[in-house]
Amino acid sequence: MHVYRFIVFLSLLVSSYSTAGDQAIIHIDNNVDYLVPEGSPVKLASIGQYHLVSFEGQFILTGTYHYGYLNADAPENEATYNNLELYFLPAQKIANQLPHWKQRGKVHEMWFSNPDEFINTVIPEKIVEQLKRKEKLSVTGKVSILVNNYRVSIECDYPAYSVHFVSVYKPSNFHVGNATIQQYGC
């Protein structure tokens, strides 16, 4: 039985993974194709439910992180009250190399599957404590990090990209501010 499942998985994988010029296209269903650019640092690992595609391979991710409150003045009963949010904007060079939802364009923001590890490693503890006490509302910084387990999915008709933080490659330069961060997605 397990051999049969493996053969079915391989046949689905091969039939849904085609090349177009210098790029590979992973066809999921109507209006959902993931484009894998030539020279991408990751390779297809699996196709899951709900348009989830996982990739394997480690790579250096360079870009800008934003960590802070979405809304400092939200009432206590609102969903964004007291929520610190973390997201990452990849540099254009690496964004051009990452698989993405073909119908929506290249990667422009990412999330971490292990945000606490990123925060505890990249952002100084003193700054995190200031944020938790709301003495500061946000911190933004540029950093190069080693990541793996790149994943692409669709949530609320919006592309979602995530990685697993492994370690710092080049330390962060950061700015702490009193402004909230912009919320992305739906």
Secondary structure, DSSP 8 states (H G I E B T S, - for coil): -HHHHHHHHHHHHHHTEEEETTEEEEEEETTEEEEE-TT-S-EEEEE-STT-EEEE--EEEEEEEEEEES-TT--TTSTTTT-EEEEEEE-HHHHTTS-EEGGG-S---BEESSHHHHHHHHS-HHHHHHHHTTSS-EEEEEEEEEEEEEEEEEETTEEEEEEEEEEEEEEEEEEEESS-------
